Amino acid sequence: LLRSKVVIAGAGGLGGTVTELLARMGVGHLIVVDGDSFEDSNINRHLLCQEKNLRQNKAQAAVERVGQINSGVEVTSFSHPVSEENASQLIKGSNVIVDALGEIGTRFILEAASKKEGLPLVHGAIAGFYGQVTTILPEDEGLIRIYGSREKAPQVGSETDLGTPPTTASIVASFQAQEVIKVLLGTDKLLRNRLLSIDAESGNIEIISLSP
C-alpha cells in the first residue's frame, strides 16, 4: 500500500472521508482534486470541513488533514475541477481513481480518462439516505449502465433535492475506500459489474447486476 498512488476526484462528503481512510490505512501517495471551497452548509457532512477552515479550498484542506494523521503519506492537491482538458494528466501514473464527484457529466469525463489510461475507477454517489458504489475496470461499460448515455443523463444527481446526512456519506465512502484497498491488494472480489445499492433509511443493502 505504501508504494501505491491513488487519485481522489472530489474532496467533499465522499472524497474527504475516503482521503482520511486511505491515509490511515497507509496508502503512500494521495492526489486530491477539487476546485471548490468549503461553505457553511458543508459542515454537516464533509469530514474535512470545520468552522476554522470555511472558505478554504477542499483539496488543500485534505493536505493539511493527512499531514496531521500520517506524516508518512505523501499528499498532493490540485485546486481546480476535473475537466476534459486536464483529466488524463491528473490521473496518469496512478494505480486507482476514486470518483467522489457531484456532477454526473464530470463523472463521465473522469471515467473516459480512466479508460484511456487503463486504470480502475471506484465510483460512489449519495443522495439523502441512498448511496451506491461500484468498481469500473477499463474494459467495462461502467457509468452508462447506471445513468444511461452522458448526453441523456442529468447534470447533477438527486442529492441537490434530497440533501445528504453525514451518515450516508460515511457509509458510502467506507465502501469506496474498501474497494480501493481491494484493487491495490489484487483481490478478485471487487464490486465489478455490480452496483452496491444502499438504503440507509430502511437498512436495506442489495447488489444490482450491471452486466450487459
Buried (B, 14 or more C-beta within 10 A) or exposed (E): BEEBBBBBBBBBBBBBBBBBBBBEBEBBBBBBBBBBBBEEEBEEBBBBBBEEBEEBBBBBBBBEBBEEBBEEBBBBBBBBBBEEEBBBEBBEEBBBBBBBBBBBBBBBBBBBBBBEBEBBBBBBBBBBBBBBBBBBBBEBEBBBBBBEEBEEBEEBBBBEEBEBBBEBBBBBBBBBBBBBBBBBEEEEEBBBBBBBBBBBEEEEEEEEEBEE
